[in-house]
Amino acid sequence: MIDFMGRKKLWLTISAILLLISVSSLVIRGLNLGIDFTGGNLFELRFAEAVTTGQIREVLNGLGLGNSRVQLAGEGGRDILIRTIPLSSEQRQGLFAALRDRLGTFEEICSEIVSPTIGRELSWQAFLALAIASVGMLIYITLRFELKFAVTGIIALLHDALITLGFFSLFQIEVDTAFVAAILTIVGYSINDTIVVYDRIRERLKERRKETLDQVVNCSIAQTLRRSLFTSITTLLVVVAILVFGGTTIRNFVAALGVGIVSGTYSSVLVASPLWILWRQLEEGRPVEAPAGKGVRKGR
């Protein structure tokens, strides 16, 4: 059996390095906020003949507007919605001229300026949802297990969210409203994996006799590792397929999910449990054989 907890300082050091890189990138480079957060122009155009989003993107890329969002607005492939960064009147006319030159004539159905207020409101609501969810999980895990399990579990999921943010900051991948949904999904995925490990630890603590706490956790991880890895791998296979074949519209969302799933699997196995053990040892001032609780006896 692999001695996972014998290397707990190594696992936590790796996490600390990743978190340091993430925080440094967020402070120095920041996030590449998309037009959902910065505002911009929204155009609805009706072309004389059917066009594809790929054709529109080719024109936008040629004008340095590759980060714009493009989607079909109706049946027949003639109605197109284009959301860009804020454009001056000259840039707007240049865009329309390029579209007419490459794709033919079109009618401008509507044109408006999009405020970044909606993006800020969504970010605040997502932060509020994350805070409420964390408090709810803290209470639930405390009642079902103990406070130390709850706090270390919350730390692990925040670890995953921060690493995902750092990844997007480091590589300057655009952050849009779909990214917010991805972060909330990652949080749910991460805590689920952690609870599986914690549940097995609790059951083994009731059964143990002379095992040390490290041995109990090692055995619990070994018994749940296959389930965690199989679940993560099968999910990642779907994520990779969507990333390759799903198109550019959801690519950033799927990329965030991929990073979060890998980080979540790592933190559930090699961050949450080591933090719990170290907390117990720090509290007791010595290596702890087992936590106090119903059905658990300390070794002599």
QUIZI-V239701 format. One line per field, one symbol per residue. psi: psi as a letter, one per 40 degrees, with the letter a starting at -180 (. if undefined). burial: # if it has 24 or more other C-alpha atoms within 12 Angstrom, else .. A space follows every 50 residues. Layout:
# QUIZI-V239701
psi = ???
burial = ???
This chain:
# QUIZI-V239701
psi = hhgdeefddddddddddddddddddddddaighaeddeiaihhhihidih iiddddddddddeffdeihhiieiieedhhhhhiihiidddddddddddd ddeaiihhdihihhieddddddddddddddddddddddddddddcidddd ddddddddddddddddddddefhhhadddddddddddddddddddddddd ddddddeiceiidddddddddddeddddddddddddddddddddeeidde dddddddddddddddddddedddddddddddddeeihhdiiiihehhii.
burial = ...##..#..##..#..##.###.##....#################... ###..##.##..#.########.....##########....#..##.### ..#..#......#.....#...#..#...#..##..##..#...##.### ####################..############################ ##.##..#...##############..#...#...#..##........## ############################.#.......####.........
